[in-house]
Amino acid sequence: MLTEERFAIILETVQQKRSVRVTELCALLNASVSTVRRDINTLAEMGKLVKVHGGAIALNEGSFSAVEKDVAEKAQLFTEEKEAIARYAASLVDEDDFVYIDAGTTTEKMIDYLPQKRVTFVTNGFIHARKLAQRGFRVYIPGGELKLSTEAIIGTECILTLNNYHFTKCFMGTNGISVHAGFSTHDISEGSVKTAVIDNSIQTYVLSDHSKFGKVTSVTFAQLNRGQIITDRLPDKTYSSYTSIKEVM
């Protein structure tokens, strides 16, 4: 198949499905992974689509963000909204729960509102772990690499540890929420940790202010139907067709 033919099929598929994975395109084009990735890179450079980890999305599929703010910057944004989200999320923790709390500025705020119940926590946020211990809770930290910009523990060792756990509930952060790209984050290592947690949780709650809707970042860690969203307000009611959403303001 000629290069131009592959380009046309890739663009048509992306426009129809809004997002597509490399593996899907390999089967459709009967082409190798390296060929498809090269085609996606070229089309992205031409401004025809947006390259994301593992595939591509349409240009008008929300706004794409390639740069992640550090914790200090994030902490200054939407503070009232995050407080309201965190307060409601904390109310969902029950006696004898085994809970995972993701690293992040909104999830950190949860800790101040947690009820004094018999609950065990696991977190990959080292600031979160300290605050939980100070509140008197039993808390575990997985091993792994410390990512300073997000104050999160990540990496293969972290995932191996988390795969041994079975959580009643997990409370996750996200950098983007999109109908077609799902929940996304900037870093593949952080994304892999999030996916492992969700796969090992009975109930998943994703904490996000309204600004994350319609945004896509580099790595999808779960589709929308994998988690219930807790937000301050929902800017687009379309999302309610894909998962349960709780507005708290």
Residue pairs with C-beta under 8 A, 6 or more apart in sequence:
1 29
1 30
1 31
3 39
6 29
6 31
6 35
6 36
6 39
7 39
7 42
7 43
7 48
9 28
9 29
10 20
10 25
10 29
10 36
10 39
10 40
10 43
10 49
10 56
11 43
11 48
11 49
13 20
13 24
13 25
13 28
14 20
14 49
14 56
14 57
14 58
15 58
17 180
18 57
18 58
18 61
18 179
18 180
19 52
19 55
19 56
19 57
19 58
19 61
19 180
19 181
20 55
20 56
20 57
21 54
21 55
22 33
22 36
22 37
22 40
22 54
22 55
23 33
24 55
25 31
25 36
25 39
25 40
25 55
26 32
26 33
26 36
29 35
29 36
31 39
40 49
40 51
40 55
40 56
41 51
43 49
43 56
44 50
44 51
44 56
47 59
48 59
49 56
49 57
49 58
49 59
50 56
50 57
50 58
50 59
50 61
50 64
50 216
52 64
52 181
52 184
52 216
52 218
52 219
52 220
53 188
53 191
53 218
53 219
53 220
54 219
54 220
57 64
57 178
57 180
57 181
57 216
58 180
61 178
61 180
61 181
61 216
62 176
62 178
62 181
62 214
62 215
62 216
63 214
63 215
63 216
64 215
64 216
64 217
65 175
65 176
65 186
65 215
65 216
65 217
66 186
66 217
66 218
67 186
68 149
68 150
68 175
68 186
68 187
68 217
69 77
70 149
70 150
71 105
71 149
71 150
71 151
74 104
74 105
75 105
77 209
77 211
78 209
78 210
78 211
78 232
81 209
81 210
81 232
81 249
82 105
82 106
82 109
82 209
83 109
84 232
84 248
84 249
85 106
85 109
85 207
85 208
85 209
85 230
85 231
85 232
85 248
86 106
86 107
86 108
86 109
86 110
86 112
86 113
86 207
87 113
87 248
88 230
88 246
88 248
89 107
89 110
89 113
89 171
89 205
89 207
89 230
90 110
90 111
90 112
90 113
90 114
90 115
91 113
91 115
92 169
92 205
93 99
93 114
93 115
93 117
93 119
93 169
94 117
94 119
94 168
95 117
95 118
95 119
96 117
96 118
96 119
97 117
97 119
97 120
97 168
97 169
98 119
98 120
98 122
98 165
98 166
98 167
98 168
98 169
99 119
99 120
99 121
99 122
99 167
99 168
99 169
99 170
99 171
100 121
100 122
100 123
100 162
100 165
100 167
100 169
100 170
100 171
100 197
100 201
101 107
101 110
101 111
101 121
101 122
101 123
101 125
101 128
101 132
101 170
101 171
102 123
102 124
102 125
102 170
102 171
102 172
102 173
102 194
102 197
103 123
103 124
103 125
103 128
103 150
103 151
103 152
103 153
103 173
103 190
104 125
104 150
104 152
104 172
104 173
104 207
105 173
106 173
106 207
106 208
106 209
107 125
107 128
107 171
107 172
107 173
107 207
108 125
108 127
108 128
108 131
110 171
110 207
111 128
111 131
111 132
111 135
112 131
114 132
114 135
114 137
116 135
116 136
119 137
119 138
120 137
120 138
120 139
120 140
121 132
121 137
121 138
121 139
121 140
122 139
122 140
122 141
122 142
122 162
122 165
122 167
123 129
123 132
123 139
123 140
123 141
124 141
124 142
124 144
124 152
124 153
124 154
124 158
124 193
125 151
125 152
125 153
126 141
126 146
126 151
126 153
127 151
129 139
129 141
132 139
133 139
141 153
142 153
142 157
142 158
142 161
142 162
143 153
143 157
143 158
143 161
144 153
144 154
144 155
144 156
144 157
144 158
144 159
144 161
145 153
145 154
145 155
145 157
145 158
145 189
146 152
146 153
146 154
147 153
147 154
147 187
147 189
147 190
150 187
150 190
152 190
152 193
153 193
154 187
154 189
154 190
154 192
154 193
155 189
155 193
158 193
159 192
159 193
159 196
162 193
162 196
162 197
162 200
163 196
163 200
165 200
166 200
166 201
166 202
167 197
167 200
167 201
167 202
168 201
168 202
168 203
169 201
169 202
169 203
169 204
169 205
170 197
170 198
170 201
170 203
170 204
170 205
171 205
171 207
172 183
172 194
172 197
172 198
172 204
172 205
172 206
172 207
172 227
173 206
173 207
173 208
174 183
174 184
174 185
174 206
174 207
174 208
174 212
174 221
175 184
175 185
175 186
175 212
175 215
175 217
176 183
176 184
176 185
176 212
176 215
176 216
176 217
177 183
177 184
177 206
177 208
177 212
177 213
177 214
177 215
177 224
177 229
177 239
178 184
178 214
178 215
178 216
179 224
179 238
179 239
179 242
181 216
181 220
182 220
182 221
182 222
182 223
182 224
182 226
183 194
183 206
183 220
183 221
183 222
183 223
183 224
183 226
183 227
184 191
184 215
184 216
184 217
184 218
184 219
184 220
184 221
185 191
185 194
185 217
185 218
185 219
185 221
186 217
186 218
186 219
187 218
187 219
188 218
188 219
190 219
190 221
191 219
191 220
191 221
192 221
194 221
194 222
195 221
195 222
198 204
198 221
198 222
198 226
198 227
203 228
204 222
204 226
204 227
204 228
205 227
205 228
205 229
205 230
206 227
206 228
206 229
206 230
207 230
207 231
208 229
208 230
208 231
209 231
209 232
210 231
210 232
210 233
210 234
210 235
213 231
213 234
213 235
213 236
213 239
214 235
214 236
224 239
224 242
224 243
225 242
225 243
226 243
227 243
228 243
228 244
228 245
228 246
229 239
229 243
229 244
229 245
229 246
230 245
230 246
230 248
231 245
231 246
231 247
231 248
232 247
232 248
232 249
233 247
233 249
234 240
234 245
234 247
239 245
